Amino acid sequence: MVLYGIVVPLPKPSFTRSEQTIISFDPSTNRMSDAASRRRRGDYVFVVNPKGANGRTGKEWKKLLPYLRSRVGGDCNICESITSGPSHAIDITREAIREGVDAVIAVGGDGTLHEVVNGFFWEGKPVLAHDQGAKRSTALGIIPLGTGSDFARTFCWKNDPHEAIERIATACRSAMAGYYAGRYKRFGNLCYVFGALRAFMGHRNQDLKIKVDGGEWEVYSDVTALCIGNAKYFGGGMKITPTADPCSRNLEVDWFYAANLSAPSSVVILQNFKWYDFVLKLHKLYRGTHLSEENVHLRSAKERHHVDIKSINPSRQAFLQQVFRSNFIWK
Ligand SMILES: Nc1ncnc2c1ncn2[C@@H]1O[C@H](COP(=O)(O)OP(=O)(O)OP(=O)(O)O)[C@@H](O)[C@H]1O
């Protein structure tokens, strides 16, 4: 997964984790400190090239850190790793992935990004986390602060680190329900309910536009979440997409967590969903009956559906394009 403005891994050299303070990575043992290794939240590693853009990257990064902490620090651990020279970012990234971090974010220009991307691989194969292997994946992110930053330019990502951080914050929060669920595993399947409720805290809805099969753009304000699935369940038996069939080669898309019912084309959207809406509709969710009333369906039969999704807020558009590739095609 590649997210603009975001995320992931580490090296033998220095690696520090910053919540309100910066936690250190011990280069001699190649491990994070005890405090750091007590992972409460996602670990996002920022690989910073202090010499990028003739030294501007290092200076800008120092100015950005307080903002980054304010936007992301409540939801994930900010881990900072400063490169000491060429190729160092490769080692940092590789080690971070092995440590099982959630995202590695290249802070610098195209050269730094190139090295970070290379750190995701070793001898032509993807690098895996020590303990969870292929089950754990690390996201890649960019805060473009180089001289040219032409990769970001290619995707129309402005050379604006604050925008990049906003996208990191969005991605960090969107992963929170699953993360919090992990904290409540002792409650069995209920962990997903507790995790979802916890994730409502600090969640921000988004205004989105959606276009189905070349129709008109429809505006949806205050969308709480978008769920995409080609199987019926998530959250330990919640039938979020009850009509999905993984064998049909069709993909079902559901918008979830919202209020005010609206149904353009074959899509039903719930908006401005609150935590108590979630509680009240929980029994329906497990039975899978709520969806026929009020959830979103894009049920593909034999025809092909094409859906575009845009954020109303232009600064979030690149993030959506990356996550959703701008549109979905059902075959
Ligand atoms: N501490 C360091 N000292 C010197 N060079 C470094 C250091 N860390 C990384 N580098 C090297 O600097 C190179 C260029 O960095 P980067 O791409 O971030 O900036 P840039 O060249 O200004 O931006 P762009 O490539 O987008 O024009 C990287 O390829 C990397 O090998």
The ligand as an SDF file (V2000), in Angstrom:
LIG
                    3D

 31 33  0  0  0  0  0  0  0  0999 V2000
   22.8820   12.4710    5.8510 N   0  0  0  0  0  0  0  0  0  0  0  0
   23.1070   12.5120    4.5310 C   0  0  0  0  0  0  0  0  0  0  0  0
   24.1800   13.1990    4.0430 N   0  0  0  0  0  0  0  0  0  0  0  0
   24.3740   13.2970    2.7360 C   0  0  0  0  0  0  0  0  0  0  0  0
   23.6130   12.7110    1.7920 N   0  0  0  0  0  0  0  0  0  0  0  0
   22.5330   12.0060    2.2120 C   0  0  0  0  0  0  0  0  0  0  0  0
   22.2430   11.8740    3.6050 C   0  0  0  0  0  0  0  0  0  0  0  0
   21.1140   11.1230    3.7160 N   0  0  0  0  0  0  0  0  0  0  0  0
   20.7520   10.7940    2.4590 C   0  0  0  0  0  0  0  0  0  0  0  0
   21.6000   11.3160    1.5630 N   0  0  0  0  0  0  0  0  0  0  0  0
   21.5390   11.2200    0.0980 C   0  0  0  0  0  0  0  0  0  0  0  0
   20.9680   12.3930   -0.4390 O   0  0  0  0  0  0  0  0  0  0  0  0
   20.3820   12.0580   -1.6900 C   0  0  0  0  0  0  0  0  0  0  0  0
   19.4090   13.0970   -2.1790 C   0  0  0  0  0  0  0  0  0  0  0  0
   18.4120   13.3100   -1.2010 O   0  0  0  0  0  0  0  0  0  0  0  0
   16.8920   13.6890   -1.5360 P   0  0  0  0  0  0  0  0  0  0  0  0
   16.4130   12.9980   -2.7370 O   0  0  0  0  0  0  0  0  0  0  0  0
   16.1410   13.4990   -0.2670 O   0  0  0  0  0  0  0  0  0  0  0  0
   16.9520   15.2650   -1.7950 O   0  0  0  0  0  0  0  0  0  0  0  0
   17.0510   16.1130   -3.1370 P   0  0  0  0  0  0  0  0  0  0  0  0
   18.0980   15.5310   -4.0300 O   0  0  0  0  0  0  0  0  0  0  0  0
   17.1960   17.5440   -2.7290 O   0  0  0  0  0  0  0  0  0  0  0  0
   15.5820   15.9370   -3.7650 O   0  0  0  0  0  0  0  0  0  0  0  0
   15.1360   15.4430   -5.2430 P   0  0  0  0  0  0  0  0  0  0  0  0
   15.8410   14.1340   -5.4830 O   0  0  0  0  0  0  0  0  0  0  0  0
   13.6630   15.2760   -5.1340 O   0  0  0  0  0  0  0  0  0  0  0  0
   15.5290   16.5240   -6.1950 O   0  0  0  0  0  0  0  0  0  0  0  0
   19.7760   10.7110   -1.4430 C   0  0  0  0  0  0  0  0  0  0  0  0
   19.7750    9.9280   -2.6240 O   0  0  0  0  0  0  0  0  0  0  0  0
   20.6810   10.0840   -0.3810 C   0  0  0  0  0  0  0  0  0  0  0  0
   21.5200    9.0690   -0.9100 O   0  0  0  0  0  0  0  0  0  0  0  0
  1  2  1  0
  2  3  1  0
  2  7  2  0
  3  4  2  0
  4  5  1  0
  5  6  2  0
  6  7  1  0
  6 10  1  0
  7  8  1  0
  8  9  2  0
  9 10  1  0
 10 11  1  0
 11 12  1  0
 11 30  1  0
 12 13  1  0
 13 14  1  0
 13 28  1  0
 14 15  1  0
 15 16  1  0
 16 17  2  0
 16 18  1  0
 16 19  1  0
 19 20  1  0
 20 21  2  0
 20 22  1  0
 20 23  1  0
 23 24  1  0
 24 25  2  0
 24 26  1  0
 24 27  1  0
 28 29  1  0
 28 30  1  0
 30 31  1  0
M  END
$$$$
